Structure formats: C-alpha cells, structure tokens
C-alpha cells in the first residue's frame, strides 16, 4: 500500500463486502428477487457471472436496487436496512410486484399499486397511487416514463408504455403507448 488513504479505502471496501455477506442469504432464494437481479445485471452491464458478485456489485452501486432488495425481504428489512441505506426518496408500497422489476433514477418516486406484473420499468418522479382507496393494477412489461402519474383503480394492460408526464386516470388496453394529460 502506498499511503494511509489507500489502506482506509481498502478496509472500507472489505467492510462493505462483509455487510453484504449478511444481506445476501436473506434474498438469494427469492425467485422474484433473482429475476430482478438478473435483469439489473444485464441492464447495468455487470461484469460478474456469479450471483453473489452480481449482488455485491448492484447493492454497492445502485441505491434503487437496494430499495427493491429490501422490498423483497419483507419485514426482515427493518433489521438490516442500516447496513446499506436505500434511496430515501423512493417509496414502494405494493402488495405484489413481479420479478424483473427495474427502477431508473428512483428520485421522488412513489409506487403504491395493488399489483405490478413482470418486467416493469419505472423512471424518476413517477407517482403510482390511490384515489378514494383504490390502487392501480399494472400488467406485465409496462414502462412508466419520467414524471408520469397513474392514479386510482385503473388497470394498465400488458406491454404498455406510459409517456413522460402523462396522467393516467382511465384503463389502458394491452400493447399501446399512451401520453398526455389526460393520457390517450
């Protein structure tokens, strides 16, 4: 080692990897989490092949991924979140989210849906929320672009793209792109 800074940097890195060794067993057998991790690893060009090293890479680099990891842990998350803090402006309150879930720049994002299908991708400043106690149901392979709002008891079909800044307050059928206020 050439100096004290380099030694400290390496020691902190080792400490971080040890923290992640505690977290990995809590999610490694969750099929939906594994699907999330595989999709994130491809998306972020993760250089590692082993599942554990992919986990370390994604947890170390992407706070949004941490939020998904903790969501998948259920109530156990409250005992371990302090090890690797998640993104504090990303809120995930959903009963059921399918595997392969991506969040691009989760800043100021609120996800409060009844159900979200497989391979959903959500961008920053998105609000998916309830209206009069009804939450949206979102299908498989849905992309919700930045700033979009999906409000109320609407159903979003499969293979849908919701454009940036769109306001969705009515059901959306399968295989369409919607945009505008209100979305059409």
N, C-alpha and C positions, 0 to 999 in steps of 0.2 A: 504494500500500500504506500502511496506517495505522500499522503497527508491525512490529518485528522478528519477533514470533511469527507474524504472518500471512505474512511473507516466507518464514520457515522452513517453515511448513505447506505453502505452495505449492511450494517447492523439493522437499520430501519427496514430495509428490503427483506431481510431474513425474518424479522418480527412480523412483517405484513404477511409473508407466506405462511408463517406459523398460525396466525389468526385465521387465515383461510382454510387451513387444515381442520380447524374446529368446525367451520361452517359447512364444508363440502358434504360430510356424511349426512347432514340434515336434509339435503335435497337430491342427492345423487340417484335415488331410486324413484323419484317422482317423474313419471313418463312425460308429463306436460313440461316440466322444467327442462328435461333433457331435450325435448323438441325446441324449446326456447333457446337453449344454449347452442344447439347445432345451427339454428337459423342465424343467431347473432354472430357465431364464429365465421360463417360464410360471408355474411354482410360486412363484417369488420375485418375480413381477411386475416383471421387469426392464424399465426404461423405454426401452431401446435396441433398435434394429432391426438394426444391423449386427452381424455375427458377432464381429468384433474387440471392439467396445464391450461386447457381452454377456460375452465372455471376461474383459475387464478388470473389469467390474462383479462378476462371480461370484468371480473369483480374489481381488479386493480384500476382498470382504465375507464369504466363507464358506470357512473352513478345510477343512470336509468336502469341498467341491468341489475344493479343491487336492489332497486325497488321491486323488480319482478321476482328476483330470488326470494326476497323477504315475503312478498305476497304468497308465493308458493309454499313457504314454510308454515303458514297459518299462525296460530297463536304463539308458537315457539319463537317467532321473530322478536317478540318483546324482550326476550332474554339475551339476544345476540346482536341486535341492531347496532349497538355501540361499538362493536368490533370494526365494522366498515360502514360508516354512516351513509344512508341513501340520499338521494336528491330530495331536499326538503320542500320543494315547490311542486312535487308530483304526487298526486293523491289517487290511489287505486282502491276503490270500494265497489267490488263486483262479486257476485255470488259464484260465477262460473266463467272462467276465461280459458279458451282452448289453447293448445300448445302452439309454439312458433310465434309467440307474441313479441312484437318489436315496438319500441318507443324511440322515436328520433327526437332528440333535444326535448326532454320532458318538462322543460321550464314552463311554469304556470299552467299545468295540465291537470284537469280533474276528470277522472273516469269513474262514473257512477252508473253502471248499467246492470240490467238483470242478467244478461248473458252476452258474451262476446265469443264468436266462433274461432276456428283455427286460423292461424297465419294472418292475424290482424296487424296492421301497422298504423301507429298513431303519431302524429307530429306534435310540435310545440304549440302551446296556448290553445289547446283543444278543450272544449267542455262537453262532456257526455253526461247529462244529468236528468234528474227527475222533474216532473211538473205535476202537481197535485198527487204526489206519492206514486206516480207511475214512472218506471225507468225504461230506457230503450233496450231493445233486443237487437244485437248486431250479428250478422251472418259470418260465414267463412270468407277469407281472402278479401277483407274490406280494408281500404286505406282511407284514413281520415286526415286530410291535409291541414296545414297550419292555420290556426285561428278558427276552425270550423266549430259549429255548435250543433249538437244533436240533443234535442230536448223532448222530454215526455215519453209516453208509452208508444213510441213509434217502433216499427220493425224495419230494419235495414236488411235487404236480401244479400245473397252471396255474390262475390266478385263485383263489388260496388266501389267506386272511388267518389269520395265527397271532397269537392274542391275547396281551395283555400277561402276562408272567411264565409263559407256557406252557412246558412241557417236551416237545419232540417227539422221540420215540425210535422211532417206527414210521412207515411210509409214509403219506402223506396223498393222497387222491384229488383230482381236479380239482373246482373250483367249490364249495369248502366253507370254513367258518370253524371253526377248532379253538382250544381253550383248555383250561387246567387242567394239573394235574400228576398223572399223565402226560396229555398232550393228547388230547382226544376230540372 
